[in-house]
Amino acid sequence: MENLHLISVIIPAYNAAPYLAQCLENILYQTHKNIEIIVVDDGSTDNTAEIAERYQVKLIRKKNEGVSKARNMGLKAATGDFIHFMDADDLINLDFYEQMLKPALSYDADVAYCGMINEREPKSSYSIEHQFLAIVNEDKLALTKVASHGYCFKYLFKASFLSKQKLEFDETAHIAEDMIFSIQAVFLANKVVSAPGAVYYYKYRQDSALVTQRKKSKWEREKTMKPLRLFRKNFEKMHNIKLNNHAVRWTRYRFLGMLLLKKKTDDKGNAAWYFLGLCIIQRRDK
């Protein structure tokens, strides 16, 4: 049933020749086969476009205007039911889309999110062992930790949801542009659900935007971060909510979950347990 749903994978690529082929083959060998790959060549000076042309992908070639513009162009070209963004040097486990689709479809969620292996900062890596469903805005922000881990590649978005909310990347932002996008998407989603078994492998490159940012002067960094600070200020004021580095901290909310199960026994005495749902009890700490 999941294979009936088309997933558009959008990959902005700038001088990605050394690793693009591995990324594309990683997607093409997915257990979920109904995939549309869109590579947006952001004015590369190497043979990125030539490598992309060897594969069954939609290739968009443009002048170098930054990753936000590239992702927005990919969004406009996408025809899938769901949208996923990847970086050209990253990888996913081979049943990634199958594992992401299952909870998204089961709960009719606008957004599903995965676990992550962070090669640059291993301590920030995490896996998702259990399935969680969040509907309340504060819960969605806390579960995903989107205000501190706003990487857009963590999420599978329902395409109709992004279109309805008119969500796109801020083309004036040159760092953390995906955090601005992801915070809005998570907050506006009808439901956000975790996807146990789906893992994104975030690679480390010396020429990445984050590494380049750290080499800049303090004045240059402050100027680059201005769009993010302005967004957070306006977002908090508009929605009357505080976004700190951990969104709404887990220490502020304690959750008790109760699995709702039903046992059935057949004529031969074989027992089976059926999952009916998860009852969440929330208590605010004093």
ROLOPA-220016 format. One line per 8 residues: number of its first residue (from 1); their letters; for each residue x, y, z of N, C-alpha, C. Coordinates in steps of 0.2 Angstrom, whole numbers, plus 5000, padded with zeros to 4 digits. Example, Ala and Ser with C-alpha at 12.3 -4.5 7.8 and 13.67 -1.06 7.14 Angstrom:
2
1 = as = 5066/4972/5039/5062/4978/5039/5066/4984/5039 ~ 5064/4989/5035/5068/4995/5036/5064/5000/5039
# end
This chain:
286
1 = menlhlis = 5004/4994/5000/5000/5000/5000/5004/5006/5000 ~ 5010/5006/5004/5014/5012/5004/5017/5014/4998 ~ 5019/5009/4993/5022/5010/4987/5018/5014/4982 ~ 5011/5014/4984/5007/5018/4979/5008/5026/4980 ~ 5012/5028/4986/5013/5035/4987/5020/5037/4984 ~ 5019/5042/4980/5026/5045/4977/5029/5049/4982 ~ 5036/5048/4983/5040/5053/4987/5044/5056/4983 ~ 5044/5063/4983/5049/5067/4980/5055/5069/4984
9 = viipayna = 5061/5067/4982/5067/5068/4986/5071/5074/4982 ~ 5072/5079/4986/5075/5085/4983/5082/5086/4986 ~ 5087/5086/4981/5094/5086/4983/5097/5093/4980 ~ 5098/5098/4984/5102/5103/4981/5109/5101/4981 ~ 5113/5103/4976/5120/5101/4975/5124/5106/4972 ~ 5130/5107/4976/5135/5112/4973/5142/5109/4974 ~ 5145/5108/4968/5151/5104/4968/5151/5098/4972 ~ 5146/5094/4970/5145/5088/4974/5147/5081/4970
17 = apylaqcl = 5151/5082/4965/5154/5077/4961/5157/5071/4965 ~ 5161/5072/4970/5164/5067/4974/5159/5062/4977 ~ 5153/5064/4979/5149/5060/4983/5142/5059/4980 ~ 5140/5063/4975/5133/5063/4973/5131/5056/4970 ~ 5135/5052/4967/5133/5045/4964/5131/5041/4970 ~ 5135/5041/4975/5133/5036/4981/5127/5038/4984 ~ 5125/5045/4985/5119/5047/4987/5113/5045/4983 ~ 5114/5046/4976/5108/5044/4972/5107/5036/4972
25 = enilyqth = 5112/5032/4972/5112/5025/4972/5108/5023/4979 ~ 5110/5026/4984/5107/5025/4990/5100/5026/4990 ~ 5097/5031/4987/5090/5032/4986/5087/5027/4981 ~ 5090/5025/4976/5087/5021/4971/5087/5014/4973 ~ 5091/5012/4978/5090/5005/4981/5086/5004/4987 ~ 5082/5010/4988/5077/5009/4994/5072/5004/4993 ~ 5069/5001/4998/5064/4996/4998/5058/4999/4995 ~ 5056/5005/4997/5051/5009/4994/5053/5012/4987
33 = knieiivv = 5050/5009/4982/5052/5011/4975/5049/5017/4971 ~ 5043/5019/4974/5040/5025/4970/5043/5031/4972 ~ 5048/5033/4969/5052/5039/4971/5054/5043/4965 ~ 5053/5050/4966/5055/5055/4961/5061/5058/4964 ~ 5067/5058/4961/5073/5061/4963/5074/5068/4959 ~ 5074/5073/4963/5075/5080/4960/5082/5083/4962 ~ 5087/5083/4957/5094/5086/4959/5094/5093/4956 ~ 5095/5098/4961/5095/5105/4959/5103/5107/4959
41 = ddgstdnt = 5106/5108/4953/5113/5109/4953/5113/5117/4953 ~ 5116/5119/4959/5116/5126/4961/5123/5130/4958 ~ 5124/5129/4952/5129/5133/4949/5136/5129/4950 ~ 5136/5123/4950/5142/5119/4951/5148/5121/4946 ~ 5154/5121/4948/5160/5122/4943/5163/5115/4942 ~ 5161/5110/4945/5163/5103/4943/5158/5099/4939 ~ 5159/5093/4938/5154/5089/4934/5148/5086/4938 ~ 5146/5089/4943/5140/5087/4947/5134/5086/4942
49 = aeiaeryq = 5132/5090/4937/5127/5089/4933/5128/5083/4928 ~ 5134/5082/4926/5135/5076/4922/5134/5070/4925 ~ 5136/5069/4932/5135/5063/4936/5127/5062/4937 ~ 5124/5068/4938/5116/5067/4939/5113/5064/4933 ~ 5115/5066/4927/5112/5064/4921/5113/5057/4920 ~ 5117/5053/4923/5118/5046/4922/5113/5042/4926 ~ 5109/5045/4930/5103/5042/4934/5096/5045/4932 ~ 5091/5041/4934/5085/5043/4932/5082/5048/4937
57 = vklirkkn = 5084/5054/4936/5082/5060/4940/5080/5066/4936 ~ 5076/5070/4939/5075/5077/4936/5081/5081/4938 ~ 5084/5084/4933/5089/5089/4934/5088/5096/4933 ~ 5088/5100/4938/5087/5107/4937/5094/5111/4937 ~ 5096/5114/4932/5102/5118/4932/5101/5125/4933 ~ 5105/5129/4938/5103/5136/4939/5110/5139/4941 ~ 5110/5146/4941/5116/5149/4944/5117/5148/4951 ~ 5122/5150/4954/5124/5149/4961/5120/5154/4965
65 = egvskarn = 5115/5152/4969/5111/5157/4972/5109/5155/4980 ~ 5112/5149/4981/5112/5147/4988/5107/5141/4989 ~ 5107/5137/4994/5103/5131/4995/5096/5133/4996 ~ 5094/5138/4999/5087/5140/5000/5083/5140/4993 ~ 5086/5144/4989/5083/5145/4982/5083/5138/4978 ~ 5088/5134/4979/5088/5128/4976/5083/5123/4979 ~ 5082/5123/4985/5077/5119/4988/5070/5121/4986 ~ 5069/5128/4985/5062/5131/4983/5061/5129/4976
73 = mglkaatg = 5066/5129/4972/5065/5127/4965/5063/5119/4964 ~ 5066/5115/4969/5065/5108/4969/5058/5107/4971 ~ 5055/5111/4976/5048/5111/4979/5043/5112/4973 ~ 5045/5117/4969/5040/5119/4964/5040/5113/4958 ~ 5045/5110/4957/5046/5104/4952/5043/5098/4955 ~ 5042/5097/4961/5040/5091/4964/5033/5089/4963 ~ 5032/5083/4961/5025/5080/4960/5023/5075/4965 ~ 5027/5073/4970/5025/5068/4975/5020/5070/4980
81 = dfihfmda = 5018/5064/4983/5013/5065/4989/5016/5067/4995 ~ 5023/5065/4995/5027/5067/5001/5033/5070/4999 ~ 5036/5074/5003/5043/5078/5001/5048/5076/5006 ~ 5054/5075/5004/5060/5074/5008/5066/5077/5005 ~ 5069/5081/5010/5075/5084/5007/5082/5080/5010 ~ 5086/5080/5005/5093/5077/5007/5099/5081/5005 ~ 5104/5081/5008/5110/5084/5006/5114/5079/5002 ~ 5118/5082/4997/5121/5077/4992/5126/5072/4994
89 = ddlinldf = 5129/5074/5000/5134/5069/5003/5131/5065/5009 ~ 5125/5065/5010/5122/5061/5016/5119/5054/5013 ~ 5118/5050/5018/5115/5044/5017/5109/5042/5021 ~ 5105/5037/5019/5099/5035/5023/5099/5027/5023 ~ 5096/5024/5028/5096/5017/5028/5091/5015/5023 ~ 5092/5008/5021/5089/5006/5014/5081/5006/5015 ~ 5079/5005/5021/5071/5005/5021/5069/5012/5024 ~ 5072/5017/5023/5071/5023/5026/5064/5026/5025
97 = yeqmlkpa = 5062/5026/5018/5056/5029/5016/5050/5024/5018 ~ 5051/5018/5018/5046/5013/5020/5045/5014/5027 ~ 5050/5015/5032/5049/5016/5039/5046/5023/5040 ~ 5047/5028/5036/5044/5035/5037/5037/5035/5035 ~ 5035/5031/5030/5029/5031/5027/5024/5028/5032 ~ 5026/5022/5035/5021/5018/5039/5017/5023/5044 ~ 5021/5026/5049/5017/5030/5054/5014/5036/5051 ~ 5017/5039/5045/5014/5045/5042/5007/5043/5040
105 = lsydadva = 5006/5037/5036/5000/5035/5034/4995/5033/5039 ~ 4998/5029/5044/4994/5026/5049/4990/5031/5053 ~ 4994/5037/5054/4991/5042/5058/4988/5048/5054 ~ 4989/5048/5048/4987/5054/5043/4991/5060/5046 ~ 4997/5059/5047/5001/5065/5050/5004/5069/5044 ~ 5004/5076/5045/5008/5080/5040/5015/5079/5040 ~ 5018/5077/5046/5025/5077/5047/5027/5071/5050 ~ 5032/5067/5048/5035/5061/5051/5043/5063/5052
113 = ycgminer = 5046/5061/5058/5053/5062/5059/5057/5056/5061 ~ 5063/5056/5059/5068/5050/5060/5073/5051/5065 ~ 5077/5046/5066/5083/5046/5070/5089/5049/5066 ~ 5094/5050/5069/5100/5053/5065/5107/5051/5068 ~ 5111/5050/5064/5118/5049/5066/5122/5055/5063 ~ 5125/5059/5068/5128/5065/5066/5136/5063/5066 ~ 5139/5063/5061/5146/5061/5060/5150/5067/5063 ~ 5148/5073/5063/5152/5079/5065/5152/5079/5073
121 = epkssysi = 5146/5078/5076/5145/5078/5083/5141/5072/5085 ~ 5145/5066/5086/5142/5060/5088/5137/5060/5094 ~ 5139/5065/5099/5135/5065/5105/5128/5068/5104 ~ 5127/5071/5098/5120/5073/5096/5116/5068/5092 ~ 5119/5063/5091/5116/5057/5087/5110/5054/5092 ~ 5105/5052/5089/5100/5049/5093/5096/5044/5088 ~ 5093/5039/5091/5089/5034/5088/5082/5034/5091 ~ 5077/5032/5087/5070/5032/5089/5068/5025/5090
129 = ehqflaiv = 5067/5023/5096/5065/5016/5098/5058/5015/5098 ~ 5054/5020/5099/5047/5020/5100/5043/5025/5096 ~ 5037/5023/5095/5033/5028/5091/5029/5033/5095 ~ 5030/5039/5094/5026/5044/5098/5022/5049/5093 ~ 5016/5050/5095/5012/5055/5091/5011/5061/5095 ~ 5012/5067/5092/5011/5073/5095/5006/5077/5091 ~ 5001/5080/5095/4996/5085/5092/4996/5092/5095 ~ 4998/5092/5101/4998/5099/5105/5005/5102/5102
137 = nedklalt = 5004/5109/5101/5010/5112/5098/5016/5112/5103 ~ 5016/5112/5109/5022/5112/5113/5025/5105/5113 ~ 5020/5100/5113/5023/5093/5112/5027/5092/5106 ~ 5024/5095/5100/5027/5094/5094/5034/5097/5094 ~ 5035/5103/5097/5041/5106/5097/5046/5102/5101 ~ 5044/5100/5107/5048/5096/5112/5050/5089/5109 ~ 5046/5085/5106/5047/5079/5104/5053/5079/5098 ~ 5052/5084/5094/5057/5084/5088/5063/5088/5090
145 = kvashgyc = 5063/5092/5095/5069/5096/5097/5070/5101/5091 ~ 5065/5103/5087/5066/5107/5081/5070/5113/5082 ~ 5069/5116/5088/5072/5123/5089/5080/5122/5090 ~ 5082/5116/5091/5090/5115/5092/5092/5111/5086 ~ 5088/5106/5084/5090/5102/5078/5085/5103/5073 ~ 5085/5108/5069/5080/5110/5064/5082/5107/5057 ~ 5086/5103/5057/5088/5100/5050/5082/5098/5046 ~ 5081/5100/5040/5075/5098/5037/5075/5091/5034
153 = fkylfkas = 5081/5088/5034/5082/5081/5031/5079/5076/5036 ~ 5078/5078/5043/5075/5074/5048/5067/5072/5046 ~ 5064/5076/5042/5057/5075/5041/5055/5073/5034 ~ 5049/5070/5035/5045/5068/5029/5039/5072/5029 ~ 5038/5077/5024/5032/5081/5024/5027/5079/5019 ~ 5021/5080/5021/5015/5079/5016/5015/5085/5012 ~ 5015/5083/5005/5016/5089/5000/5010/5093/5000 ~ 5004/5091/5001/4998/5095/5001/4998/5100/5007
161 = flskqkle = 5001/5097/5013/5002/5102/5019/5006/5108/5017 ~ 5012/5106/5014/5017/5112/5013/5014/5117/5008 ~ 5010/5114/5003/5007/5118/4998/5001/5123/5002 ~ 4997/5119/5006/4992/5123/5009/4994/5129/5014 ~ 5000/5127/5017/5003/5132/5022/5008/5137/5018 ~ 5009/5136/5012/5013/5140/5008/5020/5141/5011 ~ 5023/5135/5013/5029/5135/5016/5035/5134/5011 ~ 5040/5138/5012/5046/5138/5008/5052/5141/5012
169 = fdetahia = 5058/5140/5009/5064/5142/5013/5065/5149/5012 ~ 5067/5152/5017/5069/5159/5017/5076/5160/5013 ~ 5075/5164/5008/5081/5165/5003/5085/5170/5005 ~ 5084/5174/5011/5088/5179/5013/5093/5176/5019 ~ 5091/5170/5021/5095/5166/5026/5100/5162/5023 ~ 5106/5163/5026/5112/5159/5023/5115/5154/5028 ~ 5112/5153/5034/5114/5148/5039/5107/5147/5043 ~ 5106/5140/5045/5100/5138/5048/5094/5140/5045
177 = edmifsiq = 5094/5140/5038/5088/5142/5034/5083/5136/5035 ~ 5086/5130/5036/5081/5124/5036/5078/5124/5043 ~ 5081/5127/5048/5078/5127/5055/5072/5132/5054 ~ 5072/5137/5051/5067/5142/5050/5061/5138/5047 ~ 5062/5134/5042/5057/5131/5038/5054/5125/5043 ~ 5059/5121/5046/5056/5116/5050/5052/5118/5056 ~ 5054/5123/5059/5050/5125/5065/5043/5127/5063 ~ 5042/5130/5057/5036/5132/5055/5032/5126/5053
185 = avflankv = 5035/5121/5050/5031/5115/5048/5029/5111/5054 ~ 5034/5110/5058/5032/5106/5064/5026/5109/5068 ~ 5027/5116/5069/5022/5120/5073/5015/5119/5070 ~ 5015/5120/5063/5008/5120/5059/5005/5114/5058 ~ 5009/5108/5058/5007/5102/5056/5001/5099/5061 ~ 4996/5096/5058/4991/5093/5061/4993/5088/5067 ~ 4998/5084/5065/5001/5079/5069/5008/5078/5067 ~ 5012/5076/5072/5019/5074/5070/5020/5068/5074
193 = vsapgavy = 5023/5063/5070/5024/5056/5072/5031/5054/5071 ~ 5034/5050/5076/5041/5048/5075/5041/5041/5071 ~ 5046/5040/5068/5047/5034/5064/5053/5029/5066 ~ 5051/5025/5071/5057/5020/5073/5059/5016/5067 ~ 5066/5015/5067/5069/5012/5061/5071/5016/5055 ~ 5069/5022/5055/5072/5027/5050/5078/5031/5052 ~ 5083/5030/5049/5089/5034/5051/5093/5038/5046 ~ 5094/5044/5047/5098/5048/5042/5105/5049/5044
201 = yykyrqds = 5110/5048/5040/5117/5048/5041/5119/5055/5039 ~ 5121/5060/5044/5123/5066/5042/5130/5067/5042 ~ 5133/5068/5036/5141/5068/5035/5144/5074/5037 ~ 5150/5074/5037/5154/5080/5039/5159/5082/5033 ~ 5158/5088/5031/5162/5091/5026/5166/5097/5028 ~ 5172/5098/5026/5176/5104/5028/5173/5110/5024 ~ 5170/5109/5019/5167/5115/5015/5160/5116/5016 ~ 5157/5113/5021/5150/5114/5022/5148/5121/5025
209 = alvtqrkk = 5142/5123/5024/5140/5130/5026/5142/5131/5034 ~ 5141/5126/5038/5142/5127/5045/5149/5128/5047 ~ 5153/5124/5043/5161/5124/5045/5163/5131/5042 ~ 5161/5133/5036/5162/5140/5033/5160/5145/5038 ~ 5154/5145/5041/5152/5150/5046/5156/5151/5052 ~ 5159/5145/5054/5163/5146/5060/5170/5149/5059 ~ 5172/5149/5052/5178/5153/5050/5177/5160/5049 ~ 5171/5162/5049/5170/5169/5048/5171/5174/5054
217 = skwerekt = 5172/5180/5053/5173/5185/5059/5167/5185/5063 ~ 5167/5188/5069/5161/5188/5074/5156/5193/5070 ~ 5158/5198/5067/5154/5203/5064/5150/5199/5058 ~ 5154/5195/5054/5151/5192/5049/5146/5186/5051 ~ 5147/5183/5057/5143/5178/5059/5136/5181/5062 ~ 5137/5187/5065/5131/5190/5068/5127/5193/5062 ~ 5130/5195/5057/5126/5197/5051/5122/5191/5048 ~ 5125/5186/5047/5123/5180/5044/5117/5177/5048
225 = mkplrlfr = 5117/5177/5055/5112/5175/5060/5106/5179/5060 ~ 5107/5185/5058/5101/5190/5059/5094/5188/5056 ~ 5094/5184/5050/5087/5182/5048/5084/5177/5053 ~ 5088/5172/5056/5086/5167/5061/5084/5171/5067 ~ 5087/5175/5070/5085/5179/5076/5079/5183/5075 ~ 5078/5186/5069/5072/5190/5068/5066/5185/5067 ~ 5067/5179/5064/5062/5175/5063/5059/5172/5070 ~ 5064/5170/5074/5062/5168/5081/5059/5173/5085
233 = knfekmhn = 5061/5179/5085/5058/5184/5088/5050/5185/5086 ~ 5049/5185/5079/5043/5186/5077/5038/5180/5078 ~ 5041/5174/5077/5037/5168/5078/5035/5168/5086 ~ 5039/5169/5090/5037/5169/5097/5032/5174/5099 ~ 5033/5180/5096/5027/5185/5097/5021/5183/5094 ~ 5021/5180/5088/5015/5179/5085/5011/5173/5088 ~ 5015/5168/5090/5012/5162/5093/5012/5162/5101 ~ 5014/5167/5104/5015/5167/5111/5018/5161/5114
241 = iklnnhav = 5024/5159/5111/5027/5153/5114/5035/5155/5114 ~ 5039/5152/5118/5046/5153/5119/5050/5147/5116 ~ 5054/5149/5111/5059/5144/5108/5066/5145/5111 ~ 5068/5140/5115/5074/5141/5118/5078/5135/5114 ~ 5084/5134/5116/5089/5129/5112/5086/5122/5112 ~ 5081/5121/5117/5078/5114/5117/5071/5114/5116 ~ 5069/5119/5112/5061/5120/5112/5058/5121/5118 ~ 5053/5117/5119/5050/5117/5126/5053/5111/5129
249 = rwtryrfl = 5057/5112/5135/5061/5107/5138/5057/5101/5141 ~ 5060/5095/5140/5057/5089/5143/5057/5090/5150 ~ 5061/5093/5153/5061/5094/5161/5054/5098/5163 ~ 5052/5102/5158/5046/5105/5160/5039/5101/5160 ~ 5040/5096/5155/5034/5091/5155/5036/5084/5156 ~ 5032/5081/5160/5033/5074/5161/5027/5070/5157 ~ 5029/5065/5154/5024/5061/5151/5024/5054/5153 ~ 5018/5052/5154/5017/5045/5156/5013/5042/5150
257 = gmlllkkk = 5015/5036/5147/5011/5033/5142/5009/5026/5144 ~ 5003/5025/5142/5000/5019/5143/4997/5016/5137 ~ 5000/5010/5135/4999/5006/5129/4992/5003/5130 ~ 4988/5004/5125/4981/5001/5125/4981/4995/5121 ~ 4981/4989/5124/4982/4982/5120/4976/4978/5121 ~ 4974/4974/5116/4969/4969/5117/4971/4962/5115 ~ 4970/4957/5120/4972/4950/5119/4967/4946/5115 ~ 4968/4943/5110/4964/4938/5107/4967/4931/5107
265 = tddkgnaa = 4963/4926/5108/4965/4919/5108/4961/4915/5103 ~ 4964/4911/5099/4960/4907/5094/4958/4900/5097 ~ 4955/4896/5093/4953/4890/5095/4958/4885/5097 ~ 4964/4886/5095/4970/4882/5097/4974/4884/5103 ~ 4971/4890/5106/4975/4893/5111/4980/4897/5110 ~ 4981/4899/5104/4987/4904/5102/4984/4911/5103 ~ 4988/4914/5107/4987/4921/5109/4990/4926/5105 ~ 4987/4932/5104/4990/4938/5100/4987/4944/5103
273 = wyflglci = 4992/4949/5103/4991/4955/5106/4990/4960/5100 ~ 4985/4965/5101/4983/4970/5096/4984/4977/5099 ~ 4988/4981/5095/4989/4987/5098/4983/4992/5096 ~ 4980/4995/5101/4974/4999/5099/4976/5007/5100 ~ 4981/5008/5103/4983/5015/5104/4988/5017/5110 ~ 4989/5023/5111/4993/5025/5116/4990/5031/5120 ~ 4989/5030/5126/4986/5035/5130/4991/5040/5133 ~ 4991/5046/5132/4996/5050/5135/4993/5054/5140
281 = iqrrdk = 4997/5054/5146/4995/5058/5152/5000/5064/5153 ~ 4998/5070/5153/5003/5075/5153/5002/5079/5160 ~ 5008/5080/5163/5008/5084/5169/5013/5089/5169 ~ 5011/5096/5171/5016/5101/5171/5020/5101/5177 ~ 5026/5102/5177/5030/5102/5183/5029/5109/5187 ~ 5029/5109/5193/5029/5116/5197/5035/5119/5197
# end
